[in-house]
Amino acid sequence: MSDINGYVTDQEYTSDYHHAYTPAMLDYVALLNGIAPPERAAGQFRFCDLGCGFGMTALALAAANPAAQIYGIDFMAEHIDVSQALAERAGINNAHFHQLSFAQALDKDFEPFDYIVAHGVYSWVNADVRAEVTAFIQRYLKPGGVAYISYNAMPGKANILPVQKFVSHFAAAQHGPGSQRVLETFAQLQQLQQMGARNLQGKPELDMLLQSLGNEDPRYLAHEYLHSAWEPRYSIDVAREMAGAGVEYIGSAMLFANDERFLLNPEQQACLANFDNINERELVKDYLLDVSFRRDVFARAPRRLDPAEQERRWGRLMLMLTVAPDAVDYQVQVAFVEASIDNPVARSIVKALAGGPKTVNQLLSRWDMMSASVQDVRDVLFILLCSQQLTLVEQDKVATASRLNQVLADAGYVCNALATPYGVGVELPLADLMLAVGAPQGSVAERANWLRSESRRLGRMLRDQNRQRVADNAGDDAYVALVEDFDHRRAGLLLQWLPIGHI
Ligand SMILES: C[S@@+](CC[C@H](N)C(=O)[O-])C[C@H]1O[C@@H](n2cnc3c(N)ncnc32)[C@H](O)[C@@H]1O
């Protein structure tokens, strides 16, 4: 087993695109919290993904933002070699992948960045490596720049601490790839639980974790649980460490977490209002909600927007549907609240967006929106964004998105998103991606047959709309249902995501 600073490196990670830390989303988080996003004239910005893994987010961002410079840093050659090869094959020359440890990256002379992100890194590495991450931010983030750090959080992860210790300790003594060792060790833990191990009883988080193991990609499980450096963090400690890097907390890239109405009851909201310090408020929230994972957004020397500027920037936000207008769900669960947006404002917005991406100003100027209040419109958009039925996009940039989509499909649909010419990717389930990029034209039955044989040829598992696996021996009906669902929810939007000329 190879291990560098308590991080196990003998197992490749999964290859996922993560929308939460795209510049479009980070800018929205800043705006929601009254902070000026980084200035980026004519689509130019510099973005660095620390611990980028296979670099899917970096690749999609580079393809979707041709004027930007996108960097990915990771010490695993297995990851960086693949990212570089995909970028080359897709003709993307504004993505720069470096096989470096964070310590080595500190010694490079990078130009400063507008965005620095580290997803799935901070609570999986030891204190020395965390200090390298903060030193990188301190050295390389521009004034007004934004940093994103995700991490396992306390107190919500408290019951998983002994589980992770068990798994990482006993897996270290076994042989074979991490994906196998992690499953074998979880099986041992499960046996202990079944024989009545007292520490493993009465913990709903643990039961949920054990139940979900079969549904998870073992490569993810290996990277989540095998590292001896694994240490969930309190948000107040992370905020202190980030303050040392010269940045302050401005909001959460879990969108719902920016609006207390969806999280806390009135008594809890009143209690929170007693804390002036934003970091203490976050800590109290973590206790009230038993938070176990956080996506924190920080800014260097953040500039507060005055209401007029906030309004102007709000109007320029551009939005695109991710599900077909007829498939939009107007009753959605946002955090702990069942939110209903079955109202004329929401229906008008969806109707307007059926014709393609629009700015908030364009939406507001429609005759059927004349009587809508700005707050109502913001609330509807927020809920549609939280439920991922809408995505924030940027102006059309004539990008290399289609070529990347084809390269990723040829490589076996290795990324969970379509790159678009709008500055972001659109996350899609594998079946939808295959039908969008790879499927030949044909009837529902023909495409269902293709989907079955192609997914088998690639050895890839498909999931239905409810994220349930399609069994290996599933009949025709299961594949027909996937195609029908795609036709209902997505097909009509393909031309929006990939306009003519980009396909
Ligand atoms: C859990 S993966 C997350 C990958 C990617 N950010 C994602 O979310 O898909 C963490 C990544 O950090 C990289 N990493 C961990 N410690 C590192 C270090 N000290 N220097 C550079 N990369 C490191 C690992 O190789 C791995 O690819």
The ligand as a Gaussian input file, in Angstrom:
#p B3LYP/6-31G(d) Opt

LIG

0 1
 C      -10.881000      12.606000      -3.003000
 S       -9.902000      13.109000      -4.341000
 C      -10.844000      14.452000      -4.990000
 C      -10.618000      14.667000      -6.454000
 C      -11.440000      15.772000      -7.088000
 N      -11.231000      17.035000      -6.398000
 C      -12.911000      15.399000      -7.071000
 O      -13.589000      15.825000      -6.140000
 O      -13.364000      14.667000      -7.954000
 C       -8.536000      13.986000      -3.595000
 C       -7.413000      14.235000      -4.584000
 O       -6.386000      14.991000      -3.916000
 C       -5.138000      14.513000      -4.333000
 N       -4.160000      14.819000      -3.253000
 C       -4.216000      14.419000      -1.961000
 N       -3.159000      14.900000      -1.279000
 C       -2.438000      15.633000      -2.154000
 C       -1.238000      16.389000      -2.041000
 N       -0.572000      16.471000      -0.878000
 N       -0.770000      17.020000      -3.131000
 C       -1.435000      16.932000      -4.317000
 N       -2.562000      16.211000      -4.489000
 C       -3.064000      15.583000      -3.412000
 C       -5.339000      13.026000      -4.534000
 O       -4.402000      12.459000      -5.413000
 C       -6.755000      12.969000      -5.089000
 O       -6.785000      12.961000      -6.481000

